[in-house]
Amino acid sequence: MKQVLIPVCLFASPFLFGCETQAPMKPVGGGCQYRDIPGTCRIETITPSGPNTYGEGFRTLFSFVPDSESEPSGSGTRMTIGDGQDPTKEYLTENRIEVGSRFRCNRKLRTRGACNPEVFVFPGLKKVY
């Protein structure tokens, strides 16, 4: 029997699954739709995490504050780049990411399909891996 692996990033806090800094991962199973929740993401911690596909990685956690008070906020969400790797020093430097930095971001919640249930998009950040 073949097993299907669904790539996700696991997080602490009320957020359960993955984030990307540019766009949602390709749908697994197709027909996926998301609901956008605009807000602000604040970088909470940055710690070395070791080498990855792109170079030396840095585990970067952020909190999310939605624009709407009716949406939940959260903290402890892990920022990833590309195919789910921790950001590199080059990525952090080019995008001026440091503890306390704030960025506009969108929390995308899956409303339909078999995709990642939650993804974060940072539209203003450069794809520098």
C-alpha positions as semicolon CSV with decimal commas, in nm:
position;residue;x (nm);y (nm);z (nm)
1;M;0,000;0,000;0,000
2;K;0,140;0,339;-0,096
3;Q;0,144;0,611;0,167
4;V;0,089;0,976;0,083
5;L;0,307;1,224;0,266
6;I;0,174;1,576;0,311
7;P;0,453;1,826;0,389
8;V;0,366;2,054;0,678
9;C;0,549;2,259;0,942
10;L;0,425;2,196;1,293
11;F;0,398;2,481;1,540
12;A;0,316;2,552;1,900
13;S;0,029;2,777;2,006
14;P;-0,315;2,781;1,846
15;F;-0,161;2,759;1,499
16;L;-0,143;2,399;1,393
17;F;0,035;2,388;1,059
18;G;0,270;2,539;0,804
19;C;0,370;2,874;0,678
20;E;0,549;3,003;0,374
21;T;0,695;3,345;0,323
22;Q;0,567;3,391;-0,031
23;A;0,277;3,169;-0,134
24;P;0,093;2,857;-0,025
25;M;0,244;2,521;-0,106
26;K;0,107;2,343;-0,410
27;P;-0,218;2,173;-0,322
28;V;-0,207;1,805;-0,235
29;G;-0,524;1,654;-0,373
30;G;-0,634;1,963;-0,566
31;G;-0,938;2,185;-0,547
32;C;-0,805;2,383;-0,251
33;Q;-0,941;2,718;-0,144
34;Y;-0,823;2,950;0,133
35;R;-0,976;3,236;0,328
36;D;-0,738;3,531;0,374
37;I;-0,698;3,696;0,713
38;P;-0,476;4,006;0,682
39;G;-0,268;4,115;0,977
40;T;0,076;4,189;1,114
41;C;0,346;3,936;1,199
42;R;0,610;4,023;1,461
43;I;0,938;3,833;1,481
44;E;0,972;3,687;1,832
45;T;1,291;3,477;1,827
46;I;1,572;3,384;1,589
47;T;1,808;3,099;1,683
48;P;2,060;2,894;1,481
49;S;1,914;2,563;1,367
50;G;2,197;2,408;1,164
51;P;2,257;2,348;0,795
52;N;1,973;2,294;0,550
53;T;1,923;2,288;0,171
54;Y;1,991;2,662;0,139
55;G;2,279;2,701;0,387
56;E;2,292;2,766;0,760
57;G;1,936;2,787;0,890
58;F;1,787;3,002;1,164
59;R;1,471;2,893;1,345
60;T;1,254;3,205;1,327
61;L;0,933;3,226;1,528
62;F;0,670;3,497;1,491
63;S;0,338;3,607;1,637
64;F;0,033;3,704;1,434
65;V;-0,211;3,986;1,512
66;P;-0,507;3,999;1,273
67;D;-0,649;4,330;1,151
68;S;-0,994;4,216;1,262
69;E;-1,055;4,173;1,634
70;S;-1,296;3,890;1,555
71;E;-1,012;3,668;1,429
72;P;-0,776;3,482;1,665
73;S;-0,416;3,593;1,716
74;G;-0,131;3,357;1,799
75;S;0,238;3,319;1,867
76;G;0,514;3,065;1,826
77;T;0,459;3,012;1,453
78;R;0,768;2,903;1,261
79;M;0,873;3,096;0,949
80;T;0,993;2,880;0,661
81;I;1,121;2,949;0,312
82;G;1,113;2,758;-0,016
83;D;1,033;2,395;0,051
84;G;0,986;2,436;0,427
85;Q;1,342;2,513;0,537
86;D;1,447;2,758;0,807
87;P;1,552;3,099;0,668
88;T;1,922;3,157;0,603
89;K;2,130;3,450;0,730
90;E;2,119;3,595;0,376
91;Y;1,739;3,574;0,372
92;L;1,710;3,736;0,715
93;T;1,957;4,013;0,627
94;E;1,811;4,092;0,282
95;N;1,462;4,120;0,430
96;R;1,575;4,304;0,744
97;I;1,429;4,036;0,965
98;E;1,535;4,065;1,328
99;V;1,372;4,017;1,665
100;G;1,100;4,280;1,702
101;S;1,057;4,341;1,326
102;R;0,698;4,371;1,206
103;F;0,569;4,278;0,862
104;R;0,234;4,280;0,688
105;C;0,125;3,921;0,638
106;N;-0,180;3,714;0,548
107;R;-0,294;3,409;0,736
108;K;-0,459;3,174;0,488
109;L;-0,702;2,920;0,631
110;R;-0,809;2,628;0,418
111;T;-1,181;2,626;0,346
112;R;-1,182;2,345;0,091
113;G;-0,955;2,067;-0,035
114;A;-0,674;1,853;0,100
115;C;-0,402;2,119;0,127
116;N;-0,214;2,258;0,424
117;P;-0,479;2,377;0,669
118;E;-0,296;2,702;0,745
119;V;-0,033;2,900;0,555
120;F;0,120;3,243;0,616
121;V;0,218;3,470;0,329
122;F;0,455;3,766;0,363
123;P;0,400;3,957;0,037
124;G;0,674;4,218;0,097
125;L;0,964;3,977;0,153
126;K;1,219;3,893;-0,116
127;K;1,282;3,533;-0,224
128;V;1,653;3,521;-0,147
129;Y;1,762;3,168;-0,067
